[in-house]
Each structure stands twice: as C-alpha cells, then as structure tokens.
Amino acid sequence: MTRIKDIATAYLPAEGLQALIDTLRQHHDRVLGPRVREQAIRYETISSVADLPRGVKDEHEGGRYRLHQGEEATFFGFVVGPDSLKSIVYPPRLTLWSMKRSGHEGTIEDQDEPVGSTAILGVRPCELAALAVQDKVFLGHGFEDPHYRQRRERLFLVAVECLQPGAHCFCDSMGTGPGVNGGASWDLALTELVGDGRHGFLVRAGSDAGREMMAKLPLEQAGDGLEKARETALAAAAKSMGRTLDTDGLKKTLYDHVDHPHWEKVADRCLACANCTMVCPTCFCSNTMEETALDGSSAARTRVWDSCFNLDFTYIHGGHVRRSVKSRYRQWMTHKLASWQDQFGVIGCVGCGRCITWCPVGIDITREAAVLQGKPTKTSGRTTS
C-alpha cells in the first residue's frame, strides 16, 4: 500500500479500517462508533474493528426495531439506531451547578466537567444535517449555549454514506442524504464499496484536520471507477427510500389546516409517550429542575430533556396551554415541518425516520403530512391513498 499525502480523495482497503481507528485514538481523548448494546446499535466507545456491528442489518417497521445478522460482511450495512449526535453535544441530563452548605455558608460549584476531544466514526448524512440544525438552535440568533459549544468544538466527525436506506428513511426528500454533501462540517467521509473482488472505502476529506488524518493512513489511489461506483450506489439508494415527504407548500398546508379533522384521528392513536421527540436528532426541548436535600445541606440545578408531548411542558400560571393530545401532536408536527422554518430558517426534520420506528403505535409523519396535503403516501416501495 502507498501512503498518499495532501490528497482530498483516496481509497482505504477494508483491512485498513483498524489503522483509521488506531489513528483516531492517538489523536483524541475518546473514539465513539456504532456498537450493538441491548439489541440496538448505539454510539459507544470503540477500540477495534471487532467492536463494530459487522454484517448486522436493522429492520425498521412502525413501532418495531430488530437486528439480525446479514450475509454481506459490511461494516456499516445498517441505517440508524435510537442514538444520535444530539445526546453527545446536548446531554439528556446535565447538572448546571450544585451547592453545598457548611454551617451558615454555602459554596456553589459549576458541575459541567471539561470535555475532551471526541472522534465519532459512522455518522450518517442525516445526522450531519441534524447537527447543522442544532447549531442554529444553540449557537445562532445571538445566543450561545456554552455547554453545547464546548462539546461541539471538540468533535472530529467521520461520516459514512448510506447505500442501503431503511424502510422509514426519507432523507432524499429532505435533501439531507444519502450522500455526504451538506449539513454540518465534517472531517472525513467514507463510502463503503463492495464488489468486483474489492471491499474498501472511498475516503474524502472535508477539513484540514481530515486531510491531516488521511496523510497518516495506508491509502491507495482512487481511480475514476471508484468515483463512478459511488455515484451509482448513491443514485440507487436515493431511489430505494422507504418513505417520501413532499415539502413543496407543506408549511402553508399545515398553517391552513390547524382545524383539520385528521388531527383527531392521529390523537386517537397517539400515546403522548414522547418517544418520537427523545429519538429525534433535532428536538431540543428541555426543563430545568432544582433539587434540595431534605436536610438542606445541598442543592442542585439540573437541565433535562423534555417534550412538547408532556402535559406539564406547557403549564403556566392558571393551567396547561395544551391539554389535549391532539393539540400536542399538532404542535409537534407543525413546529417540526412549518414554524421551525420561521424560527430558524430551516425545516426541523432530516428524514431519518426514527420517529416512525420508535413510535409504539407506528404513527408515520410522512403519512400524516400526505393526508393533510391530500396526496398519496409511499410505504416501503408501495404507494397508497
């Protein structure tokens, strides 16, 4: 193998993937990647290619997620699990400060510990898009969340393009995949190519740090054939999406249909469990809790994830703003697909399909939107009215 320096695109044979992981570990405090834990693919610490879910496929249906071993020994043949980058840059639970009392005096301490550099292997294009949305939420509009910023600035992102979309994927409709082209800035992008007696990765650099990392890897020249293979695979992936969402005029449709009877039909099924918001890579609602020890010796202020599906989320003096499940589901979907654009200049959905998979009753955001639009829906390759 020839080491190629100062090149933006090259080829990394499959046996060289361990060299990438080793190099990431040498330059970062921790390396995260996809691992199977509790029958789901999660972001966990990795140190070897043996940690990756090689050959594992994920089955997505409404309210159903299963893993099984496939015949093809690809490293990234799955789609997405319940984890997203959100949990890394925006922790589900974060102690903002704590206080301890000694006699008549108290000491207040900032509890957010310094965060080291983190390299993440296996980031999907839809997650890059979601991270770009979160950047607007936590770093834009004249407001910066310091806890988010310190985690965000210490990321080294190794993205992997999606060549085998799942049954609930509709990133092509949202312009967020299946290829790595836009979204948040990334450092390296991998395209796993199998065929013609070859198994390896087309590697592209998206930053100076990415180019420096490539110079340390056992890379080979990437010919035109590999570039064409990538383009062909991405085109096929775009055509095989399990879902579609027509965003043309969608914001106006949602604003014009706040009293549509279909909201009641969805509410009859919705459990208001908040699963969809917990797994969504862009939802950002939170609550601040203050807890005091019974003896008054200590207290702490903690930020935790919250959801617009929770009844108490809209409690103000005098009662709750959204008492019905109908009003809460309508608020979530209208914010996600419509008013989010007015608020942040982008749509709040990236087409990952997690909200469909982890909804216990399989409520499908693409289908609900299509009903309001008066259009047919696509379900895993089938079109229905």
C-alpha positions in Angstrom: 0.0 0.0 0.0 1.2 3.5 -0.8 0.8 6.3 1.7 -0.8 9.3 -0.2 -0.3 12.7 1.3 -2.1 16.0 0.5 -5.0 14.4 -1.3 -8.7 15.0 -0.8 -9.9 11.7 -2.1 -8.3 8.2 -1.8 -9.1 4.5 -1.3 -8.8 2.7 2.0 -9.0 -1.1 1.8 -11.2 -2.8 4.4 -8.2 -4.1 6.3 -7.0 -0.5 6.8 -10.1 0.4 8.8 -8.3 -0.6 12.0 -5.5 1.9 11.1 -8.1 4.6 11.0 -9.5 3.7 14.4 -5.9 3.5 15.9 -5.1 6.9 14.5 -8.2 8.4 15.8 -7.4 7.0 19.3 -4.0 8.5 19.1 -5.3 12.0 18.5 -8.5 12.1 20.5 -9.5 11.5 24.1 -12.2 9.1 23.1 -13.5 7.5 20.0 -17.1 6.6 19.6 -18.7 4.4 17.0 -21.6 2.0 16.4 -21.8 -1.0 18.7 -24.6 -3.4 19.5 -25.8 -3.0 23.0 -29.2 -4.2 24.4 -30.3 -5.3 20.9 -29.8 -1.9 19.4 -27.0 -0.1 17.6 -25.7 2.6 19.9 -22.8 5.1 20.0 -20.3 3.5 22.3 -16.5 3.7 22.9 -14.6 1.6 20.3 -11.0 0.5 20.1 -11.1 -2.2 17.3 -13.0 -3.1 14.2 -14.2 -6.1 16.2 -16.4 -3.7 18.1 -18.3 -2.6 15.0 -21.6 -4.4 14.1 -20.1 -6.0 11.0 -22.7 -7.8 8.9 -25.6 -6.6 11.1 -28.8 -5.4 9.5 -31.6 -3.4 11.1 -35.2 -4.0 10.5 -37.5 -0.9 10.8 -41.3 -1.1 10.9 -43.8 1.1 12.6 -43.2 0.5 16.3 -40.7 -2.2 15.6 -36.9 -2.3 15.5 -34.9 -5.6 15.2 -31.3 -6.5 14.4 -30.2 -9.6 12.5 -27.0 -10.9 11.0 -26.9 -10.4 7.3 -25.0 -12.4 4.7 -22.9 -9.4 3.5 -19.9 -8.7 5.8 -20.1 -4.9 5.5 -19.1 -2.7 8.5 -21.9 -0.1 8.0 -24.8 -2.0 6.4 -27.3 -0.8 8.9 -29.2 2.5 9.0 -29.7 4.3 12.3 -30.3 3.3 15.9 -32.0 5.3 18.7 -28.9 7.3 19.4 -27.9 10.5 17.5 -25.3 13.1 17.9 -27.8 15.1 20.0 -27.1 13.0 23.0 -23.3 13.7 22.7 -23.4 17.5 22.2 -26.6 18.1 24.2 -26.7 15.5 27.1 -30.1 14.2 28.3 -29.2 15.2 31.8 -26.7 17.9 32.8 -26.1 19.4 36.2 -25.6 23.1 35.7 -24.5 23.8 39.3 -24.7 22.4 42.8 -24.4 24.0 46.2 -23.2 22.6 49.5 -23.8 24.2 52.8 -21.4 24.2 55.7 -22.9 25.9 58.7 -24.4 29.2 57.7 -22.3 29.4 54.5 -22.8 27.8 51.1 -20.5 27.0 48.2 -21.7 27.0 44.6 -19.9 25.0 42.0 -20.2 24.7 38.2 -20.7 21.0 37.7 -20.2 20.7 33.9 -16.8 19.0 33.7 -14.4 19.8 30.9 -15.0 17.8 27.8 -12.1 16.2 25.9 -11.9 15.8 22.1 -14.2 13.2 20.7 -13.9 11.4 17.4 -17.1 9.8 16.1 -17.0 7.1 13.4 -20.1 6.2 11.4 -22.0 9.5 11.4 -24.8 9.4 8.8 -25.6 12.3 6.4 -29.0 12.9 8.1 -27.1 13.3 11.4 -24.8 15.9 9.9 -27.9 17.7 8.7 -29.4 17.5 12.2 -26.3 18.8 13.8 -26.4 21.8 11.5 -30.0 22.4 12.8 -28.8 22.1 16.4 -26.1 24.6 15.7 -28.7 27.1 14.7 -30.6 26.4 17.9 -27.8 26.5 20.3 -25.2 28.8 18.6 -27.3 31.1 16.5 -29.6 34.1 16.9 -27.2 35.9 19.3 -27.5 33.2 21.9 -24.8 30.6 22.6 -25.2 27.6 24.9 -21.7 27.2 26.5 -22.2 23.6 27.3 -23.2 22.8 23.7 -20.3 24.8 22.3 -17.6 23.1 24.3 -18.8 19.7 23.1 -19.4 20.8 19.6 -16.0 22.4 19.1 -14.2 19.2 20.2 -15.8 16.9 17.6 -14.0 15.1 14.8 -16.6 13.6 12.6 -16.1 10.6 10.3 -19.2 10.3 8.3 -20.4 7.2 6.4 -22.7 7.5 3.4 -25.9 5.5 3.3 -26.1 3.0 0.4 -28.9 0.8 1.9 -31.7 3.0 3.1 -34.2 1.6 5.6 -37.9 1.2 5.3 -38.5 4.6 7.1 -35.8 6.6 5.5 -36.8 9.7 3.5 -33.6 11.8 3.6 -33.6 12.2 -0.2 -36.9 14.1 0.1 -35.3 16.4 2.7 -32.1 16.9 0.7 -30.1 15.5 3.6 -28.8 12.3 2.1 -28.0 9.6 1.2 -24.6 11.2 0.3 -22.5 13.3 2.5 -22.6 16.7 0.8 -24.2 19.3 3.1 -25.2 19.6 6.7 -22.7 20.4 9.4 -19.0 20.5 8.6 -17.3 17.1 8.6 -13.7 15.9 8.6 -13.8 12.6 6.8 -16.5 10.9 4.7 -16.4 7.1 3.9 -18.2 5.3 1.2 -18.2 1.5 1.8 -17.9 -0.2 -1.6 -18.2 -3.9 -2.1 -17.9 -5.8 -5.4 -15.6 -6.9 -8.2 -13.4 -8.6 -5.6 -12.9 -5.4 -3.7 -14.0 -4.3 -0.2 -13.0 -0.9 1.0 -13.8 2.7 1.4 -13.6 5.7 -0.8 -12.3 8.4 1.6 -12.9 12.1 1.2 -11.5 14.9 3.4 -13.9 17.7 4.4 -11.5 19.8 6.5 -7.8 20.5 7.1 -7.9 18.1 10.1 -9.4 15.5 7.8 -6.6 15.9 5.3 -4.0 15.6 8.1 -5.7 12.4 9.2 -5.7 11.0 5.7 -1.9 11.6 5.5 -1.5 9.1 8.4 -3.5 6.3 6.8 -2.4 3.4 4.4 -4.3 4.8 1.4 -4.3 3.9 -2.2 -5.1 6.0 -5.3 -8.8 6.2 -6.0 -9.5 5.8 -9.8 -12.4 7.0 -11.8 -14.0 3.6 -11.4 -14.5 4.0 -7.7 -15.9 7.5 -8.1 -18.4 6.2 -10.6 -19.3 3.2 -8.3 -20.0 5.7 -5.5 -22.3 7.8 -7.7 -24.1 4.8 -9.0 -24.6 3.4 -5.5 -25.9 6.7 -4.1 -28.3 7.1 -7.1 -29.7 3.7 -6.4 -30.0 4.4 -2.7 -31.9 7.6 -3.4 -34.4 5.7 -5.5 -34.9 3.0 -2.8 -36.0 5.2 0.1 -38.8 3.6 2.1 -40.7 6.8 2.5 -41.1 10.2 0.8 -42.2 13.6 2.1 -43.3 16.3 -0.3 -42.2 19.6 1.3 -43.5 21.8 -1.5 -46.1 24.1 0.1 -46.1 22.0 3.2 -45.7 24.9 5.6 -48.7 26.7 4.2 -50.7 23.4 4.3 -50.0 22.9 8.0 -50.8 26.5 8.8 -54.1 26.3 6.8 -55.2 23.0 8.4 -55.0 23.6 12.1 -58.6 22.5 12.4 -58.5 19.6 10.1 -60.4 16.5 11.4 -57.3 14.3 10.8 -55.6 15.6 13.9 -58.3 13.9 16.0 -57.7 10.6 14.2 -54.0 10.8 14.9 -54.7 11.8 18.5 -56.8 8.7 19.0 -53.7 6.6 18.3 -51.0 8.8 19.9 -50.0 7.7 23.4 -48.2 11.1 24.1 -45.3 8.9 25.3 -42.7 11.4 23.8 -40.6 8.6 22.2 -40.6 10.5 18.9 -39.0 13.6 20.5 -36.5 11.6 22.5 -35.1 9.8 19.4 -35.4 12.8 17.1 -32.0 14.2 16.4 -33.2 17.8 16.2 -35.8 18.2 19.0 -34.3 20.3 21.7 -37.0 21.0 24.4 -35.7 20.9 28.0 -36.7 21.6 31.5 -34.7 22.9 34.5 -35.1 21.1 37.8 -34.0 22.3 41.2 -33.5 19.6 43.9 -32.7 20.3 47.5 -31.7 17.7 50.1 -34.2 17.1 52.9 -31.8 18.4 55.5 -30.9 21.5 53.4 -27.3 20.5 53.2 -27.1 20.6 49.4 -29.0 21.6 46.3 -28.5 21.3 42.5 -29.9 22.7 39.3 -30.2 20.2 36.5 -31.2 20.5 32.9 -33.1 17.5 31.5 -34.6 16.7 28.1 -38.3 17.4 28.0 -41.0 17.1 25.3 -43.9 19.1 24.0 -45.9 15.9 24.3 -45.7 16.1 28.1 -48.8 17.7 29.7 -46.7 19.7 32.2 -44.5 21.1 29.5 -47.0 23.9 28.7 -48.0 24.5 32.3 -48.1 28.2 33.2 -49.9 30.1 36.0 -53.6 29.0 35.8 -53.2 25.7 34.0 -51.9 23.9 30.9 -51.9 25.5 27.4 -52.3 22.3 25.5 -54.5 19.9 27.4 -55.4 17.5 24.6 -53.2 15.0 22.8 -54.5 16.4 19.6 -53.1 19.9 20.4 -49.7 18.4 21.4 -49.3 16.3 18.3 -50.3 19.1 16.1 -47.9 21.5 17.9 -45.0 19.0 17.4 -45.6 18.3 13.7 -46.4 21.9 12.8 -43.4 23.1 14.6 -41.1 20.4 13.1 -42.3 21.0 9.5 -43.5 24.5 9.4 -42.9 27.1 12.1 -39.3 25.8 12.6 -38.6 27.4 9.2 -39.8 30.7 10.5 -37.8 30.3 13.7 -34.5 29.0 12.4 -34.7 29.3 8.6 -34.6 25.5 8.1 -37.1 22.7 8.3 -36.8 20.7 11.6 -36.9 17.2 10.0 -33.9 15.5 8.4 -35.8 12.3 7.2 -34.1 9.8 9.4 -37.4 8.0 10.2 -36.6 7.4 13.9 -39.9 8.9 15.0 -41.8 6.2 12.9 -39.7 3.3 14.1 -39.8 4.2 17.8 -43.5 5.2 17.9 -45.2 2.3 19.8 -48.2 2.6 17.5 -46.3 3.4 14.3 -47.6 6.9 13.6 -45.9 8.0 10.4 -45.1 11.6 10.0 -44.9 11.3 6.2 -48.3 9.7 6.0 -49.9 12.3 8.3 -48.4 15.1 6.2 -49.6 13.5 3.0 -53.2 13.2 4.3 -53.3 16.9 5.1 -51.9 17.6 1.7 -54.5 15.3 0.0 -51.7 13.2 -1.6 -50.9 9.5 -1.8 -48.3 8.1 0.5 -45.4 5.8 -0.1 -44.8 3.0 2.3 -41.7 0.7 1.7 -42.0 0.9 -2.1 -45.8 0.8 -2.2 -48.0 3.8 -2.9 -51.3 4.1 -1.1 -54.0 6.7 -1.0 
